[in-house]
Amino acid sequence: MIFNKHIELTIKAFFFNAKTDYLPYYKNFSFTIEEKNSLIIKDILVMIKKQNPFFSYSDIDLLFKVNNQVVRGGEKLSRIIEKLGTNLTIDPVSTYRSVNGLIIDNHDFIHKYRRLFSCAYAKKECLSYYMDLYPQHYASETFEYNKNYIGDAILILAKKMIEYNSKCKDEVLNAINDEYNGINQCEYQNNVFDGKDYYSDIEWLREELKKYKKVKNSSRSICSKLRSYCLNKKRKTIKIDTLNGKNIAFYTGYNNTNTKDLMKTYTTIIKIGKYIPFSMSKRTAGQTLIDINPSMAYKKAGKLLLEAFDSGAEVLVFARDEDYDLFSSIIANVEIEVGRPISLALISMSEFKEKLL
């Protein structure tokens, strides 16, 4: 007799109705599915809807987030479980723009396009290409910090437009170089599930802007004033004598491939204290923006540090020395930016190892 292996799914789903609710909320659901199945992620939404009719999603261009990854409704559930696990959090692609559950007001997508649509070189092919970047637009991490940001999709389109016709380069570069909402707000990460990575496209634009004679520097000057104001601000270093029994979070940073050393550190933390997970432990958090937009860098660094602290961590260990050096040098600036103290001890990997001796 052949027995099918079953998988237990734990789902936390987003609820909000702009007409009746003041704040969004989540409800928990559990489902048992067969390991070998042909389900797509939309089928899970259908199951939630059957249990709670107030759960809402769109049948047209279905796009939403699972564990902060933007997914389409047709993604295979088995693939999502393989990459994201069996504890899944379902959100709209933009909680800020939600009107009813996963249904959002997406008028901003085309509105952002008009920034480049006025360009004399914009062609029908440009709009068609941009429409295909719908997931990349809502995967833009910067929207969490700046609702008026032009969006990663516009930057990707800008690169494509210049490829279509190099004569439009100056006009396009000028359009994306808005001092408050343009490319200097962007710290790109690929947040589309199994999506193409456009990091090199955006870095190419940055390099072209460096050559662009009319590049606007006022954003940098404004941020530099803030940074200069904060330079004399000192934060008293939080020291710890021992790691034993401490609540310890671990920041690996984005795309850290030193798996063996990382796993050894996780194991050690569990042995000597309590390991505190937090969602930004593998995310970039302002490192690439510190020289071009310090204010945004402080916001992102603040989100990371506060998330670790609010999750219960007393100590934050940095896998890479360069990350430790940066965060420990700017934490006073970060506290000013976020408007609250962050009582978290920051230590490097070398200090972590020393304290184990």
Secondary structure, 3 states (H helix, E strand, C coil): CCCCCEEEEEEEEEECECCCCCCCEEEEEEEEEECCCCCEHHHHHHHHHHHCCCCCCCCCCCEEEECCEEEECCCEHHHHHHHHCCEEEEEECCCCCEEECCEECCHHHHHHHHHHHCCCCCCHHHHHHHHCCHHHHHCCHHHHCCCCCCCHHHHHHHHHHHHHCHHHHHHHHHHHCCCCCCHHHCCCCCCECCCCCCHHHHHHHHHHHHHCCCCCCHHHHHHHHHHHHHCCCCCCCCCCCCCCCCEEEEECCCCCCCHHHHHHHHHHHHHHCEECCCHHHHCCCCCCCCCCCHHHHHHHHHHHHHHHHHCCCCEEEECCHHHHHHHHHHHHHHHHHHCCCCCCEEEEHHHHHHCCC
